[in-house]
Amino acid sequence: MMVPKIPLEKQVKKAVNGDEAVAYAVKQSLVDVVSAYPITPQTIIVEKFSEFVANGEVYTEFVPVESEHSAMSTVVGA
C-alpha cells in the first residue's frame, strides 16, 4: 500500500527519544496487530503505541498479554 507523500509545509519536526521514535515508526508501518508485553526496556514503546490506538490514530488490533511467550503466540496466530 503506497502512502502519499506529505507536502513539506505540512510536515512537523519533533524531538523524541529512541523509544518514542520506534513507536512512531511502527505507527507509520500500518501494522494490523500488535501483541505487547510492556517490560523494560520497551515499556515506553508499548505505552506510546497504545496511545495511538486509543486516540484512533491507527487502526491496529492492540493485544496486551501477560508474557513474552503469549506475545509470540498471539502474533503467530494473527
BAFIDREN-484278 format. One record per residue: x, y, z of N, C-alpha, C, O in turn; residue in one letter. Coordinates in steps of 0.1 Angstrom, whole numbers, plus 5000, padded with zeros to 4 digits. Layout:
n_u->X n_v->Y n_w->Z ca_u->X ca_v->Y ca_w->Z c_u->X c_v->Y c_w->Z o_u->X o_v->Y o_w->Z rest->A
...
This chain:
n_u->5008 n_v->4988 n_w->5000 ca_u->5000 ca_v->5000 ca_w->5000 c_u->5009 c_v->5012 c_w->5000 o_u->5017 o_v->5014 o_w->5009 rest->M
n_u->5007 n_v->5021 n_w->4990 ca_u->5015 ca_v->5033 ca_w->4989 c_u->5009 c_v->5044 c_w->4998 o_u->4997 o_v->5047 o_w->4997 rest->M
n_u->5017 n_v->5050 n_w->5006 ca_u->5013 ca_v->5061 ca_w->5014 c_u->5016 c_v->5074 c_w->5007 o_u->5028 o_v->5076 o_w->5003 rest->V
n_u->5007 n_v->5083 n_w->5005 ca_u->5010 ca_v->5096 ca_w->4998 c_u->5021 c_v->5104 c_w->5006 o_u->5021 o_v->5104 o_w->5018 rest->P
n_u->5029 n_v->5111 n_w->4998 ca_u->5039 ca_v->5119 ca_w->5004 c_u->5033 c_v->5132 c_w->5010 o_u->5024 o_v->5138 o_w->5004 rest->K
n_u->5038 n_v->5136 n_w->5022 ca_u->5032 ca_v->5147 ca_w->5028 c_u->5040 c_v->5160 c_w->5023 o_u->5052 o_v->5160 o_w->5023 rest->I
n_u->5033 n_v->5170 n_w->5019 ca_u->5040 ca_v->5182 ca_w->5014 c_u->5049 c_v->5188 c_w->5025 o_u->5045 o_v->5187 o_w->5037 rest->P
n_u->5060 n_v->5194 n_w->5022 ca_u->5069 ca_v->5199 ca_w->5031 c_u->5063 c_v->5209 c_w->5041 o_u->5067 o_v->5209 o_w->5053 rest->L
n_u->5054 n_v->5217 n_w->5036 ca_u->5048 ca_v->5228 ca_w->5045 c_u->5039 c_v->5221 c_w->5056 o_u->5035 o_v->5228 o_w->5066 rest->E
n_u->5034 n_v->5209 n_w->5054 ca_u->5026 ca_v->5202 ca_w->5063 c_u->5033 c_v->5193 c_w->5073 o_u->5028 o_v->5187 o_w->5082 rest->K
n_u->5046 n_v->5191 n_w->5070 ca_u->5054 ca_v->5182 ca_w->5078 c_u->5058 c_v->5189 c_w->5092 o_u->5059 o_v->5201 o_w->5093 rest->Q
n_u->5059 n_v->5180 n_w->5102 ca_u->5062 ca_v->5185 ca_w->5115 c_u->5074 c_v->5179 c_w->5121 o_u->5076 o_v->5167 o_w->5119 rest->V
n_u->5083 n_v->5187 n_w->5127 ca_u->5095 ca_v->5182 ca_w->5133 c_u->5093 c_v->5180 c_w->5148 o_u->5087 o_v->5188 o_w->5154 rest->K
n_u->5097 n_v->5168 n_w->5153 ca_u->5095 ca_v->5165 ca_w->5167 c_u->5109 c_v->5160 c_w->5173 o_u->5116 o_v->5154 o_w->5166 rest->K
n_u->5111 n_v->5164 n_w->5185 ca_u->5123 ca_v->5159 ca_w->5192 c_u->5117 c_v->5148 c_w->5201 o_u->5110 o_v->5150 o_w->5211 rest->A
n_u->5121 n_v->5135 n_w->5199 ca_u->5117 ca_v->5124 ca_w->5207 c_u->5129 c_v->5115 c_w->5211 o_u->5139 o_v->5116 o_w->5205 rest->V
n_u->5126 n_v->5107 n_w->5221 ca_u->5137 ca_v->5098 ca_w->5225 c_u->5136 c_v->5085 c_w->5216 o_u->5127 o_v->5084 o_w->5207 rest->N
n_u->5145 n_v->5076 n_w->5217 ca_u->5146 ca_v->5064 ca_w->5209 c_u->5134 c_v->5056 c_w->5209 o_u->5129 o_v->5051 o_w->5199 rest->G
n_u->5128 n_v->5054 n_w->5221 ca_u->5116 ca_v->5046 ca_w->5223 c_u->5104 c_v->5052 c_w->5216 o_u->5097 o_v->5045 o_w->5209 rest->D
n_u->5103 n_v->5065 n_w->5217 ca_u->5092 ca_v->5072 ca_w->5210 c_u->5093 c_v->5071 c_w->5195 o_u->5084 o_v->5069 o_w->5188 rest->E
n_u->5106 n_v->5072 n_w->5191 ca_u->5109 ca_v->5071 ca_w->5176 c_u->5104 c_v->5057 c_w->5171 o_u->5099 o_v->5056 o_w->5160 rest->A
n_u->5107 n_v->5047 n_w->5179 ca_u->5103 ca_v->5033 ca_w->5174 c_u->5087 c_v->5033 c_w->5174 o_u->5082 o_v->5027 o_w->5164 rest->V
n_u->5080 n_v->5038 n_w->5183 ca_u->5066 ca_v->5038 ca_w->5183 c_u->5060 c_v->5046 c_w->5171 o_u->5051 o_v->5041 o_w->5165 rest->A
n_u->5067 n_v->5057 n_w->5168 ca_u->5062 ca_v->5064 ca_w->5156 c_u->5065 c_v->5056 c_w->5143 o_u->5057 o_v->5057 o_w->5134 rest->Y
n_u->5076 n_v->5049 n_w->5143 ca_u->5080 ca_v->5041 ca_w->5131 c_u->5069 c_v->5030 c_w->5129 o_u->5065 o_v->5027 o_w->5118 rest->A
n_u->5065 n_v->5023 n_w->5141 ca_u->5055 ca_v->5013 ca_w->5140 c_u->5042 c_v->5019 c_w->5135 o_u->5035 o_v->5013 o_w->5127 rest->V
n_u->5039 n_v->5031 n_w->5140 ca_u->5027 ca_v->5038 ca_w->5135 c_u->5027 c_v->5040 c_w->5120 o_u->5016 o_v->5037 o_w->5114 rest->K
n_u->5038 n_v->5044 n_w->5115 ca_u->5039 ca_v->5046 ca_w->5100 c_u->5039 c_v->5033 c_w->5092 o_u->5037 o_v->5033 o_w->5080 rest->Q
n_u->5042 n_v->5022 n_w->5099 ca_u->5042 ca_v->5009 ca_w->5092 c_u->5028 c_v->5003 c_w->5089 o_u->5027 o_v->4993 o_w->5082 rest->S
n_u->5018 n_v->5009 n_w->5095 ca_u->5004 ca_v->5005 ca_w->5093 c_u->5002 c_v->4990 c_w->5096 o_u->4996 o_v->4982 o_w->5088 rest->L
n_u->5007 n_v->4985 n_w->5108 ca_u->5006 ca_v->4971 ca_w->5111 c_u->4991 c_v->4968 c_w->5115 o_u->4984 o_v->4977 o_w->5120 rest->V
n_u->4987 n_v->4956 n_w->5114 ca_u->4974 ca_v->4951 ca_w->5117 c_u->4972 c_v->4947 c_w->5131 o_u->4962 o_v->4950 o_w->5137 rest->D
n_u->4982 n_v->4940 n_w->5137 ca_u->4981 ca_v->4935 ca_w->5150 c_u->4994 c_v->4938 c_w->5158 o_u->5005 o_v->4936 o_w->5152 rest->V
n_u->4993 n_v->4943 n_w->5170 ca_u->5004 ca_v->4945 ca_w->5179 c_u->5001 c_v->4937 c_w->5192 o_u->4991 o_v->4939 o_w->5198 rest->V
n_u->5010 n_v->4927 n_w->5195 ca_u->5008 ca_v->4920 ca_w->5207 c_u->5020 c_v->4924 c_w->5216 o_u->5032 o_v->4921 o_w->5212 rest->S
n_u->5017 n_v->4929 n_w->5228 ca_u->5028 ca_v->4935 ca_w->5235 c_u->5027 c_v->4932 c_w->5250 o_u->5017 o_v->4931 o_w->5256 rest->A
n_u->5039 n_v->4929 n_w->5256 ca_u->5041 ca_v->4927 ca_w->5270 c_u->5050 c_v->4938 c_w->5275 o_u->5062 o_v->4937 o_w->5273 rest->Y
n_u->5044 n_v->4948 n_w->5281 ca_u->5052 ca_v->4960 ca_w->5285 c_u->5062 c_v->4957 c_w->5296 o_u->5058 o_v->4956 o_w->5308 rest->P
n_u->5075 n_v->4955 n_w->5293 ca_u->5085 ca_v->4952 ca_w->5302 c_u->5097 c_v->4960 c_w->5298 o_u->5100 o_v->4962 o_w->5286 rest->I
n_u->5105 n_v->4964 n_w->5307 ca_u->5117 ca_v->4972 ca_w->5304 c_u->5126 c_v->4963 c_w->5294 o_u->5127 o_v->4951 o_w->5297 rest->T
n_u->5131 n_v->4969 n_w->5284 ca_u->5133 ca_v->4983 ca_w->5280 c_u->5122 c_v->4988 c_w->5271 o_u->5123 o_v->5000 o_w->5267 rest->P
n_u->5113 n_v->4980 n_w->5266 ca_u->5103 ca_v->4985 ca_w->5256 c_u->5090 c_v->4991 c_w->5262 o_u->5081 o_v->4993 o_w->5254 rest->Q
n_u->5089 n_v->4993 n_w->5275 ca_u->5077 ca_v->4998 ca_w->5281 c_u->5072 c_v->5011 c_w->5274 o_u->5060 o_v->5012 o_w->5271 rest->T
n_u->5081 n_v->5020 n_w->5272 ca_u->5077 ca_v->5033 ca_w->5266 c_u->5072 c_v->5031 c_w->5252 o_u->5062 o_v->5038 o_w->5248 rest->I
n_u->5078 n_v->5022 n_w->5244 ca_u->5073 ca_v->5020 ca_w->5231 c_u->5058 c_v->5015 c_w->5231 o_u->5050 o_v->5020 o_w->5224 rest->I
n_u->5056 n_v->5005 n_w->5240 ca_u->5042 ca_v->5000 ca_w->5241 c_u->5032 c_v->5010 c_w->5246 o_u->5021 o_v->5011 o_w->5241 rest->V
n_u->5036 n_v->5018 n_w->5256 ca_u->5027 ca_v->5028 ca_w->5261 c_u->5024 c_v->5039 c_w->5250 o_u->5012 o_v->5042 o_w->5249 rest->E
n_u->5034 n_v->5043 n_w->5243 ca_u->5032 ca_v->5053 ca_w->5233 c_u->5023 c_v->5048 c_w->5221 o_u->5014 o_v->5055 o_w->5217 rest->K
n_u->5026 n_v->5035 n_w->5217 ca_u->5018 ca_v->5030 ca_w->5206 c_u->5003 c_v->5027 c_w->5211 o_u->4994 o_v->5029 o_w->5203 rest->F
n_u->5002 n_v->5023 n_w->5223 ca_u->4988 ca_v->5021 ca_w->5228 c_u->4980 c_v->5034 c_w->5229 o_u->4968 o_v->5034 o_w->5227 rest->S
n_u->4987 n_v->5046 n_w->5231 ca_u->4981 ca_v->5059 ca_w->5230 c_u->4976 c_v->5061 c_w->5216 o_u->4965 o_v->5066 o_w->5214 rest->E
n_u->4984 n_v->5058 n_w->5206 ca_u->4980 ca_v->5059 ca_w->5192 c_u->4967 c_v->5052 c_w->5189 o_u->4958 o_v->5056 o_w->5182 rest->F
n_u->4966 n_v->5039 n_w->5194 ca_u->4955 ca_v->5031 ca_w->5192 c_u->4943 c_v->5037 c_w->5199 o_u->4932 o_v->5038 o_w->5193 rest->V
n_u->4944 n_v->5041 n_w->5212 ca_u->4933 ca_v->5046 ca_w->5220 c_u->4928 c_v->5059 c_w->5214 o_u->4916 o_v->5062 o_w->5214 rest->A
n_u->4937 n_v->5067 n_w->5208 ca_u->4932 ca_v->5080 ca_w->5202 c_u->4927 c_v->5079 c_w->5188 o_u->4923 o_v->5088 o_w->5182 rest->N
n_u->4927 n_v->5066 n_w->5182 ca_u->4922 ca_v->5064 ca_w->5169 c_u->4931 c_v->5069 c_w->5158 o_u->4927 o_v->5070 o_w->5147 rest->G
n_u->4944 n_v->5070 n_w->5161 ca_u->4954 ca_v->5075 ca_w->5152 c_u->4958 c_v->5063 c_w->5142 o_u->4963 o_v->5066 o_w->5131 rest->E
n_u->4957 n_v->5051 n_w->5147 ca_u->4960 ca_v->5039 ca_w->5139 c_u->4948 c_v->5029 c_w->5141 o_u->4941 o_v->5029 o_w->5151 rest->V
n_u->4946 n_v->5021 n_w->5131 ca_u->4936 ca_v->5011 ca_w->5131 c_u->4943 c_v->4997 c_w->5133 o_u->4945 o_v->4990 o_w->5123 rest->Y
n_u->4947 n_v->4995 n_w->5145 ca_u->4955 ca_v->4983 ca_w->5148 c_u->4948 c_v->4976 c_w->5160 o_u->4944 o_v->4982 o_w->5169 rest->T
n_u->4948 n_v->4962 n_w->5159 ca_u->4943 ca_v->4954 ca_w->5170 c_u->4955 c_v->4954 c_w->5180 o_u->4965 o_v->4947 o_w->5177 rest->E
n_u->4953 n_v->4960 n_w->5192 ca_u->4963 ca_v->4960 ca_w->5202 c_u->4960 c_v->4949 c_w->5213 o_u->4949 o_v->4950 o_w->5219 rest->F
n_u->4968 n_v->4939 n_w->5214 ca_u->4966 ca_v->4928 ca_w->5223 c_u->4976 c_v->4928 c_w->5235 o_u->4987 o_v->4924 o_w->5233 rest->V
n_u->4972 n_v->4933 n_w->5246 ca_u->4981 ca_v->4933 ca_w->5258 c_u->4981 c_v->4918 c_w->5263 o_u->4971 o_v->4912 o_w->5265 rest->P
n_u->4993 n_v->4913 n_w->5266 ca_u->4994 ca_v->4899 ca_w->5270 c_u->5002 c_v->4898 c_w->5283 o_u->5008 o_v->4909 o_w->5288 rest->V
n_u->5003 n_v->4887 n_w->5289 ca_u->5009 ca_v->4885 ca_w->5303 c_u->5023 c_v->4880 c_w->5302 o_u->5030 o_v->4879 o_w->5313 rest->E
n_u->5029 n_v->4877 n_w->5290 ca_u->5043 ca_v->4872 ca_w->5290 c_u->5048 c_v->4873 c_w->5276 o_u->5040 o_v->4876 o_w->5266 rest->S
n_u->5061 n_v->4872 n_w->5274 ca_u->5067 ca_v->4873 ca_w->5261 c_u->5063 c_v->4861 c_w->5252 o_u->5061 o_v->4863 o_w->5240 rest->E
n_u->5061 n_v->4849 n_w->5259 ca_u->5056 ca_v->4838 ca_w->5251 c_u->5042 c_v->4840 c_w->5246 o_u->5039 o_v->4836 o_w->5234 rest->H
n_u->5033 n_v->4846 n_w->5254 ca_u->5020 ca_v->4849 ca_w->5249 c_u->5020 c_v->4859 c_w->5238 o_u->5012 o_v->4858 o_w->5228 rest->S
n_u->5029 n_v->4869 n_w->5238 ca_u->5030 ca_v->4878 ca_w->5227 c_u->5034 c_v->4871 c_w->5214 o_u->5028 o_v->4874 o_w->5204 rest->A
n_u->5044 n_v->4862 n_w->5215 ca_u->5048 ca_v->4855 ca_w->5203 c_u->5037 c_v->4846 c_w->5198 o_u->5034 o_v->4846 o_w->5186 rest->M
n_u->5029 n_v->4840 n_w->5207 ca_u->5018 ca_v->4831 ca_w->5203 c_u->5007 c_v->4839 c_w->5196 o_u->5001 o_v->4834 o_w->5186 rest->S
n_u->5004 n_v->4851 n_w->5201 ca_u->4994 ca_v->4859 ca_w->5195 c_u->4998 c_v->4863 c_w->5181 o_u->4989 o_v->4863 o_w->5172 rest->T
n_u->5010 n_v->4867 n_w->5179 ca_u->5015 ca_v->4872 ca_w->5166 c_u->5015 c_v->4860 c_w->5156 o_u->5011 o_v->4862 o_w->5144 rest->V
n_u->5019 n_v->4848 n_w->5161 ca_u->5019 ca_v->4837 ca_w->5152 c_u->5005 c_v->4833 c_w->5147 o_u->5003 o_v->4830 o_w->5136 rest->V
n_u->4996 n_v->4835 n_w->5156 ca_u->4982 ca_v->4832 ca_w->5153 c_u->4975 c_v->4843 c_w->5145 o_u->4964 o_v->4840 o_w->5140 rest->G
n_u->4980 n_v->4854 n_w->5144 ca_u->4974 ca_v->4866 ca_w->5137 c_u->4973 c_v->4864 c_w->5122 o_u->4968 o_v->4873 o_w->5116 rest->A
